[in-house]
Amino acid sequence: MSEANGREILVEVKNLKKYFPIMRGVLRRQVGAVQAVDGVTFNIYKGETLGLVGESGCGKSTTGRTILQLLTPTAGHVKFSGTDLTTLNKSDMRKARRDMQMIFQDPYASLNPRLSIGSIIGEPLQINNIGDTNSRKERVSELLKIVGLNPFFINRYPHEFSGGQRQRIGIARALATNPSFIVADEPISALDVSIQAQVVNLLDDLSTELGLTYLFIAHDLSMVRYISDRVAVMYLGRIVELSDRDGIFDLPLHPYTQALLSAIPIPDPEKEGKRQRLILEGDVPSPANPPKACRFHPRCSYATEICSQEDPEFRNAIAEGPEHWVACHHAEKFM
Amino acid sequence: MARLLDVTDLITRFYTEDGVVHAVNGISYSLDEGESMALVGESGCGKSVSVLSIMRLIPSPPGRIDGGKVIYNDRDLLAISNEEMRTIRGREIAMVFQDPMTSLNPVLTIGRQMTEGLKLHLGMNDSQAKSRAAEMLEMVGIPGAADHLSDYPHQFSGGMRQRVMIAMGLSCNPSLLIADEPTTALDVTIQAQIVELVKQLQAKLGMAIIWITHDLGVVAGMVEKVAVMYAGYIVEMAPVNELYKHHRHPYTMGLLDSLPKLDQKHRERLATIKGLPPDLLSEPKSCPFAPRCPYVINQCWEENPPLMPSGPDHFTACWRFEVMRDDMHFGDKI
């Protein structure tokens, strides 16, 4: 396993790309590509929670899925505990998957309505030939207890549970094979406010108890600030800023991050009234035809000539202290 | 300011095969001309059903408005004929729905959908209606609107569609706009655009607004008063500053404390409201929040508290509002 800054790296993502072809005509010729993920590079350290934020369509879910090889990358490498996942064959990949699991966004769509809770949570064990029927059943009861559900529910079906409880079932399934790494793809955005806090607290407790490493994908920045150790901000298939949590929230160096932060509503009418809002104009451009050079320049209020001509390098902008990576020509202005 | 809307003891129930769902259990509130108000609560608390009842848009059967009065400009909307209601709906009271992806008809052009109401309610001819529609689209920030009238909804992004919905709602100059979670399906940056737009439009056109949301953050900077709903009841209602600063209902406190604060330096544990919202199939005899409330006493189980005055223009449905303090957090000991 490699190390950086004295910390063990669990997942190493290098120049990862995922393009989806656009086919047209009778002959289904490829006429273009949606550049969903276009060259992202980052590390996830063992035991940390890395938050990945951005608007819908920026490629954050595709990044998560491509890391787990649920989608085959177009280019780039993903190293997990030192093994390059992109070079593994199917059976080796299946073995490797035990160690990395996923929690999905929609707890209504991600559980098979015809399977009992016991079969849903036990399925990863069965597929991986872990234990026998009895020991699996024991493990499922144990998992239900871990996520705060009554083991008595083992024979019930998904429709008998509320959204928050279903998300707990999804978490139990992800934990079944004892993984060290979990990709949580917007695990709380489909839940009610009072239930969100319950699930986030549970994820937080599990990371401490079981030593889990998370890639926490979300569009809700306030929740990301709460749960993450470091945060990466994505825009149109690229990471535009990556830093520890306080760096992103107290000293955002990319204008897009600043706009995202300023869009978050504050539940306090006084502060909300005084606040100077930086409101982005327009929508995210299409990833099938992203703007040249800096992808954010058409919406950026700080853009100058260089921004439409040269792609900004993704660089560590702060010489001392914790690393703060940013892809902006003008980052120094904001320090 | 003149009174625009007076809702008194509104009761809406759904008669389903599984039993009677008590969706709205006698809520009362009022709204002045040009005033903005938020109805806040989690899914299933009856916030949408309560405004659909005002608009008489409850599917019946199974739904039925079982009681109450909705006085709008001296007329009881629950008592007037369907024809009369149709002249009010869309003309005087307009509604913007949550999901801009599904609330526009995909096979009709934007222009066709926008002009329908103008022709029907204002008796405009085709060209008048078209120029008015283009004007409205410009006003909600869609540049080159005249060229977009022949576009179909799929050619617009989510934020643009919601702008179209708002333009459509405002095109007949309504005196009341009901917005049912208009930003829930949108990204934060687009949500900020829409909130800003509605604020500007209200300042310009002066309509009253009922904004329905589950997010106490979104409405903090934009409405004058807030009503918090739980299990079909309004449990707390107050002017916006009063509610965020001096909330007295444990549920409001829990909702606010379960939101992570952006200015929160340390990673404190988020407060959680234990358990689940109640099943609305049985009419509660006790306080509906009692099973989840850390401050519950015997009286809460015996009697459902009515809304009681607990401050300036501030009403709370809690037997223990007097012992709640401003500096308390959900779960703190009294």
Interface residues (C-beta under 8 A of the other chain):
Chain A: E55 S56 S162 G164 D192 V193 S194 I195 Q196 A197 Q198 V200 N201 D204 H219 D220 L221 S222 M223 R225 Y226 F249 A259 L260 L261 S262 A263 I264 P265 I266 P267 D268 P269 E270 E272 G273 R275 R277 I279 L280 E281 D283
Chain B: E42 S43 S157 G159 M160 D187 V188 T189 I190 Q191 A192 Q193 V195 E196 H214 D215 L216 G217 V218 A220 G221 V240 N241 Y244 G254 L255 L256 S258 L259 P260 K261 L262 D263 Q264 R267 R269 L270 A271 T272 I273 K274 L276 P277
